[in-house]
Amino acid sequence: MSSVDASKGAKFLWLLPLAGILLPIAWFFTHPRVNDAPLLAECRQYYFRARTGADTARIDGMVPDRTGRAQSALTCGVLRRAYPEQLPKK
């Protein structure tokens, strides 16, 4: 291996720390479990207080306060189906 080959490889070594910083940031904003964690916690509290199937059905249609009121906001029912291991089935 000549010194020319080594210098070409060294030019790209600065990309490793940059990737080490950018990849976790990208993962945080794209990983649904991280983004949905506050919503799951809020819905879990509602489901914990539910006593009947009617209460659960009402909670399924609720939009958690933290999502805003946009048309595309997730309901607790959608979150319960997406994360069955996180939210109880009643």
Short mmCIF file of the C-alpha atoms (twelve columns), coordinates in Angstrom:
data_MODEL
# 
_entry.id   MODEL 
# 
loop_
_atom_site.group_PDB 
_atom_site.id 
_atom_site.type_symbol 
_atom_site.label_atom_id 
_atom_site.label_alt_id 
_atom_site.label_comp_id 
_atom_site.label_asym_id 
_atom_site.label_seq_id 
_atom_site.Cartn_x 
_atom_site.Cartn_y 
_atom_site.Cartn_z 
_atom_site.pdbx_PDB_model_num 
ATOM 1  C CA . MET A 1  0.000   0.000  0.000  1 
ATOM 2  C CA . SER A 2  1.507   3.294  -1.011 1 
ATOM 3  C CA . SER A 3  1.253   6.604  0.779  1 
ATOM 4  C CA . VAL A 4  -1.079  7.860  -1.953 1 
ATOM 5  C CA . ASP A 5  -3.611  5.127  -1.154 1 
ATOM 6  C CA . ALA A 6  -3.386  5.846  2.571  1 
ATOM 7  C CA . SER A 7  -4.012  9.566  2.092  1 
ATOM 8  C CA . LYS A 8  -7.122  8.861  -0.008 1 
ATOM 9  C CA . GLY A 9  -8.557  6.746  2.793  1 
ATOM 10 C CA . ALA A 10 -7.642  9.327  5.431  1 
ATOM 11 C CA . LYS A 11 -9.649  11.973 3.571  1 
ATOM 12 C CA . PHE A 12 -12.853 10.125 4.427  1 
ATOM 13 C CA . LEU A 13 -12.095 9.356  8.079  1 
ATOM 14 C CA . TRP A 14 -13.779 12.591 9.151  1 
ATOM 15 C CA . LEU A 15 -17.069 11.062 7.984  1 
ATOM 16 C CA . LEU A 16 -17.051 8.482  10.803 1 
ATOM 17 C CA . PRO A 17 -17.580 10.946 13.698 1 
ATOM 18 C CA . LEU A 18 -20.101 12.867 11.610 1 
ATOM 19 C CA . ALA A 19 -22.056 9.671  10.939 1 
ATOM 20 C CA . GLY A 20 -21.809 8.802  14.640 1 
ATOM 21 C CA . ILE A 21 -23.565 12.068 15.446 1 
ATOM 22 C CA . LEU A 22 -26.089 12.228 12.606 1 
ATOM 23 C CA . LEU A 23 -27.321 8.630  12.690 1 
ATOM 24 C CA . PRO A 24 -28.630 8.723  16.299 1 
ATOM 25 C CA . ILE A 25 -30.321 12.061 15.616 1 
ATOM 26 C CA . ALA A 26 -32.000 10.679 12.502 1 
ATOM 27 C CA . TRP A 27 -33.020 7.553  14.414 1 
ATOM 28 C CA . PHE A 28 -34.605 9.653  17.161 1 
ATOM 29 C CA . PHE A 29 -36.792 11.584 14.726 1 
ATOM 30 C CA . THR A 30 -37.776 8.606  12.581 1 
ATOM 31 C CA . HIS A 31 -38.196 5.796  15.107 1 
ATOM 32 C CA . PRO A 32 -41.902 5.593  15.950 1 
ATOM 33 C CA . ARG A 33 -41.430 4.187  19.435 1 
ATOM 34 C CA . VAL A 34 -39.507 7.266  20.476 1 
ATOM 35 C CA . ASN A 35 -42.002 9.668  18.916 1 
ATOM 36 C CA . ASP A 36 -45.064 7.842  20.249 1 
ATOM 37 C CA . ALA A 37 -43.811 7.273  23.804 1 
ATOM 38 C CA . PRO A 38 -45.531 10.322 25.363 1 
ATOM 39 C CA . LEU A 39 -48.756 9.490  23.539 1 
ATOM 40 C CA . LEU A 40 -48.622 5.883  24.714 1 
ATOM 41 C CA . ALA A 41 -48.103 7.015  28.293 1 
ATOM 42 C CA . GLU A 42 -51.138 9.285  28.106 1 
ATOM 43 C CA . CYS A 43 -53.367 6.609  26.539 1 
ATOM 44 C CA . ARG A 44 -52.126 4.031  29.061 1 
ATOM 45 C CA . GLN A 45 -53.399 6.271  31.857 1 
ATOM 46 C CA . TYR A 46 -56.811 6.518  30.214 1 
ATOM 47 C CA . TYR A 47 -57.049 2.753  29.677 1 
ATOM 48 C CA . PHE A 48 -55.972 2.100  33.260 1 
ATOM 49 C CA . ARG A 49 -58.983 4.104  34.489 1 
ATOM 50 C CA . ALA A 50 -61.411 2.346  32.132 1 
ATOM 51 C CA . ARG A 51 -63.795 0.019  33.966 1 
ATOM 52 C CA . THR A 52 -66.062 -1.261 31.193 1 
ATOM 53 C CA . GLY A 53 -65.874 -2.114 27.523 1 
ATOM 54 C CA . ALA A 54 -67.813 1.079  26.807 1 
ATOM 55 C CA . ASP A 55 -65.100 3.099  28.549 1 
ATOM 56 C CA . THR A 56 -62.463 1.380  26.433 1 
ATOM 57 C CA . ALA A 57 -64.418 2.067  23.232 1 
ATOM 58 C CA . ARG A 58 -64.714 5.739  24.189 1 
ATOM 59 C CA . ILE A 59 -60.965 5.928  24.868 1 
ATOM 60 C CA . ASP A 60 -60.226 4.239  21.518 1 
ATOM 61 C CA . GLY A 61 -61.668 7.323  19.805 1 
ATOM 62 C CA . MET A 62 -59.836 9.866  21.951 1 
ATOM 63 C CA . VAL A 63 -56.979 11.936 20.584 1 
ATOM 64 C CA . PRO A 64 -54.222 12.396 23.197 1 
ATOM 65 C CA . ASP A 65 -53.674 16.024 24.162 1 
ATOM 66 C CA . ARG A 66 -50.043 15.958 23.051 1 
ATOM 67 C CA . THR A 67 -50.818 15.249 19.386 1 
ATOM 68 C CA . GLY A 68 -52.687 18.436 18.636 1 
ATOM 69 C CA . ARG A 69 -56.018 18.417 16.887 1 
ATOM 70 C CA . ALA A 70 -54.892 17.875 13.308 1 
ATOM 71 C CA . GLN A 71 -56.846 15.580 11.016 1 
ATOM 72 C CA . SER A 72 -53.923 13.160 10.962 1 
ATOM 73 C CA . ALA A 73 -53.636 13.016 14.762 1 
ATOM 74 C CA . LEU A 74 -53.384 9.505  16.179 1 
ATOM 75 C CA . THR A 75 -56.170 8.196  18.388 1 
ATOM 76 C CA . CYS A 76 -55.602 5.967  21.390 1 
ATOM 77 C CA . GLY A 77 -57.275 3.116  19.466 1 
ATOM 78 C CA . VAL A 78 -54.779 3.389  16.619 1 
ATOM 79 C CA . LEU A 79 -51.910 3.415  19.101 1 
ATOM 80 C CA . ARG A 80 -53.368 0.409  20.940 1 
ATOM 81 C CA . ARG A 81 -53.471 -1.600 17.694 1 
ATOM 82 C CA . ALA A 82 -49.962 -0.459 16.707 1 
ATOM 83 C CA . TYR A 83 -48.433 -1.271 20.108 1 
ATOM 84 C CA . PRO A 84 -50.412 -4.187 21.593 1 
ATOM 85 C CA . GLU A 85 -47.613 -5.019 24.020 1 
ATOM 86 C CA . GLN A 86 -47.637 -1.460 25.426 1 
ATOM 87 C CA . LEU A 87 -51.360 -0.857 25.891 1 
ATOM 88 C CA . PRO A 88 -53.799 -3.239 27.586 1 
ATOM 89 C CA . LYS A 89 -56.676 -5.041 25.916 1 
ATOM 90 C CA . LYS A 90 -59.911 -4.721 27.827 1 
# 
